[in-house]
Amino acid sequence: MFFYLESQYCLIFVETKQSADDIGAVLAHKNVSNVIIHDDRTEKQCFEVVQEFTNGKYQILIITSNVARHLEFPSVDCIVNYDLPDSIDFYSYCISQTGKIIKKNV
């Protein structure tokens, strides 16, 4: 289920804090650079983490969908919907992020 993407930046969308924590722990155990954003972080902390991810400090950003709705991710190579999104609106958001990736790579 888990994979390692060498030299790529990946967003993993999840629905629950527990899923985010579990995935982050497994990846960390495998020495894969990752960071987690969910409701326990302040808005300032979320923006700092996204900035660190964008600047290359972390390879994988695991984020709950309710937090992700308010952020933009310009530097990703891969998007994983680990859990099915809770709404069509969020799924559309994920698709738009994928569109940015495709456009960037063309």
C-alpha positions in Angstrom: 0.0 0.0 0.0 2.8 2.4 0.8 5.4 3.4 -1.7 8.5 5.5 -1.9 8.7 8.2 -4.6 12.3 9.2 -5.1 12.8 12.9 -5.7 9.0 13.6 -5.9 6.6 15.5 -3.8 3.4 13.9 -2.9 0.2 14.9 -1.2 -1.8 12.3 0.6 -5.4 13.3 1.4 -7.1 11.5 4.3 -10.4 12.0 6.1 -9.4 11.6 9.7 -6.6 12.6 12.0 -6.1 9.0 13.0 -5.4 8.0 9.3 -3.0 10.9 9.0 -1.1 9.9 12.1 -1.0 6.2 11.2 0.3 6.8 7.6 2.8 9.3 8.9 4.1 6.8 11.5 4.5 4.1 8.9 6.3 6.3 6.5 8.6 7.7 9.2 9.4 4.1 10.3 10.5 3.5 6.7 12.6 6.8 6.8 10.4 8.6 4.3 10.3 12.3 4.9 6.8 13.4 5.7 4.7 15.9 7.6 1.1 15.9 8.8 -1.5 18.7 8.8 -4.8 18.2 10.5 -7.2 20.2 12.8 -4.8 20.1 15.7 -2.6 22.7 14.0 -3.2 26.4 14.0 -3.6 28.2 10.7 -0.1 29.7 11.1 1.4 26.2 11.6 -0.4 24.9 8.5 1.0 27.6 6.3 4.5 27.1 7.8 4.3 23.3 7.1 3.1 24.0 3.5 6.0 26.4 3.0 8.5 23.8 4.3 7.0 21.1 2.1 7.1 23.5 -0.9 10.8 24.3 -0.1 11.7 20.6 0.0 12.1 20.0 3.7 9.5 17.1 3.4 8.8 14.8 0.6 5.3 13.8 1.5 2.5 16.0 3.0 -0.3 14.1 4.7 -3.3 16.3 5.1 -6.9 15.9 6.2 -9.4 17.1 3.5 -11.1 19.7 5.8 -7.8 21.5 6.2 -6.7 21.1 2.6 -9.7 23.0 1.3 -8.1 26.2 2.4 -4.6 25.7 1.0 -2.9 25.6 -2.4 0.0 23.2 -3.3 2.0 24.4 -6.2 4.9 21.9 -6.1 3.5 18.4 -6.1 4.2 15.5 -8.5 1.7 13.0 -7.1 -1.7 13.1 -5.3 -3.1 10.2 -3.4 -6.7 10.0 -2.1 -6.1 7.5 0.7 -9.7 7.8 1.8 -12.6 8.6 -0.5 -13.4 12.4 -0.2 -16.5 13.2 1.8 -17.9 15.4 -0.9 -17.9 15.9 -4.6 -16.7 19.4 -4.0 -13.5 18.2 -2.4 -13.0 15.6 -5.1 -13.2 18.4 -7.6 -10.6 20.3 -5.6 -8.3 17.3 -5.8 -8.9 17.1 -9.6 -8.0 20.7 -9.9 -4.7 20.1 -8.0 -4.0 17.2 -10.4 -4.7 19.5 -13.3 -2.0 21.9 -12.1 0.5 19.0 -12.0 -0.3 17.9 -15.5 -0.1 21.5 -16.8 3.2 21.9 -15.0 4.7 18.8 -16.5 3.6 19.4 -20.1 
